[in-house]
Amino acid sequence: MEVQFQSDDNLYWRLITEAFLYLNQYKPQRTWQAVVLWANRDLDPGIPLAYQTLLTAGLIHVVYLDELTDTSSSIGLGIIKLVVAPENEAIQQAKSLINLVEKADAAKSRNLLELVERMLVYKFSSYSRQELEAMFGLTEWQQTRFYQEVKEETKLETIPKLLNEGLTVEQIARIFELDIEVVKQAIKKQSSK
């Protein structure tokens, strides 16, 4: 599978070469297919004449994400479409995707929701967390692993500054509710940079 969001005149040449190298190296005992996902048709330079028979034989499939119509029941396609959607469309797509994810079984739902939330943070990076929560009706950001990781990184990056201000390792550990060893490791890591 190859996903392209920018024009690449050599994509098909490279993809088929890599596919045949893989087939030669591993000699799989089943048929193969290649799927190329383009953000839109305008980016696709077209399959070279030398590889047209692979397309005709159904070994190469080309999909244009902007032409997909019904992604309402597919979380995977919904996530891919969210990546390429313009901001004004992405808001509604994200809301629909979040609803779909919340209906998935509980084990998958949490991980998928974190993935969607992470994508929203990157796609709408100019918005604050509060604005995103209001926009998408998300209230559990603080429980996501992504949020917890960012919070932890922020604490660790702040440790050297507090140390420079005269706080002791013990005081910093108490303020951030961290183990003293974690604080010492963060200091050691910062000093080795």
N, C-alpha and C positions, 0 to 999 in steps of 0.2 A: 504494500500500500504506500502510496506517495500522496502527500497533501501539499498543494501549492497555493500560495497567496500572492505570488508575484510571477510575472512572465519569466519563462525559462526555456529558451529555444533548444536546449540540449536535454531537457528532462526525459523525453522518451528514449533517446539514445542511451542515456545513463541508466535509466530504469531497466530497460531490456538487457543491457550488458550485465548489470548486477544480477538480474534474475537468472540469466543463463550461466553466469559464473557460479551462483548458488546451486543451480540444478546440476552442474558438472561436479561440484565439490561434494554435495551430499547425496546425489542420486536418489531422490525421494521416489517412492513406489506409488505415487498417486498423481493425479493431474494438478496443474497449477493454474492460477489466474492472477492477474495484476489489476489493481484498482487505483485509478488516479482521481483524486478529488481536487477540483479547481474551484477557487472562490467564485469565478464567473467565466463564461464562455470567451470573453475578450482576451483573457490571459493565455488561453490554450493556443499554441502555435500549430496544432494539428499533428496527427501521428504521421511520421515519415513514411513515404511510399514503401520503403523496405520492410516496414512492420505492419502494413495494412492487412496482410493475411492473418496476423495474430488477432487483430480487431474483428475481422470477419469470422474467425473461428471461435470467437467468444472468450479468448484468453486475456484480452485487455478490455477493461470496462472504464469508461470515462464518466464522471459525475460532476455536474456543475451545481455547487451548493446554493447559489441564488435561484436556481430553477426547481429546487425541491419544493414540492407543494405541501404534502401532509407529513409534518414531523411531529404532530401533536401527541403521538403515542410512543415515540422513540426518544428516550433520554439521551442516547448517544448522538443521534442526529441533531437533537435540540441543542446539545452542548456545542457541536461543531458549528451550527448555524449562528449561535450566539457570538462566537468568536468573530465571524465575518460581518455580522449585522451592523448597520449604522446605528449611532447612539439612539436616535429617536425610535427605531424599531426594536433595538436591543432591550429597552426597558420593558416593553410588553412581552417580548420573547422570554426574558428572564423570569417575569412573574408567572407565565405559563409553565416554564420549566421547573420552577420551584414548586408549584402545585403538583406537577407530575412526580417530582422526586419525593415529595412528602407522602404520596400515595404508594410509593414503592415499599417493599418490606423493610422493617425497621433496621435490620443489619446493613443493608445497602444504602438506605436512605441517609443515614448520618454521613457516610463517606461521600456520597454523591452531592449532598447539600454543601459539604465543605468545599468540594471541587467547584461547584457553581458559585459559591460565595467568594472563593479565591479569584475566580475569573472576573467576577463583578468588581472586586477591589482593583484589579489591574485594568480592566476596560474603562472603569469610571474613576480613574486615579485622582482626578481633580475634585472629587466629592469627599466630604467627611464621612466618617462611619455613621454618624447620626442621620445624615442626608440619605445614605444608602439604605439604612434601616427603614426610614420613612418611605422611601421610594419603592422598596420591594417587600415591605411588611415583614422584615426579618428582625426578630427580637432576641435570638439566641446566639448572636455573634460572639459574645464573651465565652460561650461554652465550646466554640470550635477549636480544633487543634491549631489551626492557622493563627487565630487570635492569641491563643496561649503561647505559641512560639514567638510571635512578635513581641508580646509582653515580656517574655523571658529574655529575649535578645536586648530589649530596651533596658531592662534592669542591669544586665551584664555590661552593657556599654556605658552605663552611668556610674558604675563602681569606681573606675579610676578618677573620675571627676570629684566624687565624694571623698575619696582618699586624699586627693590634692587639697581639698577644703579642710582637711584635718580630722576627718572622722576615722575612727578605728575600724579594723576588720569586723570586730564584734558588733559595733554600732550599725555598720552597713548590713551585716547579716540579719540583725534584728529588724531594721527598717524594712528590708525587702522580704523578710520571712524566708531567708535562705540559710542553708547549712554553711557553717564557717568555711568548710573545705571548698565549697562551690565558689565562695567569694575569693578565697586564696587562689584557686585555679584561674578565675577570671583575671585577677591581677597579674598572675604569672603569664597568662596568654597575651594580655595587653602589653606587658613589658618586653615580650619577645618579638613584637612587631616592629 
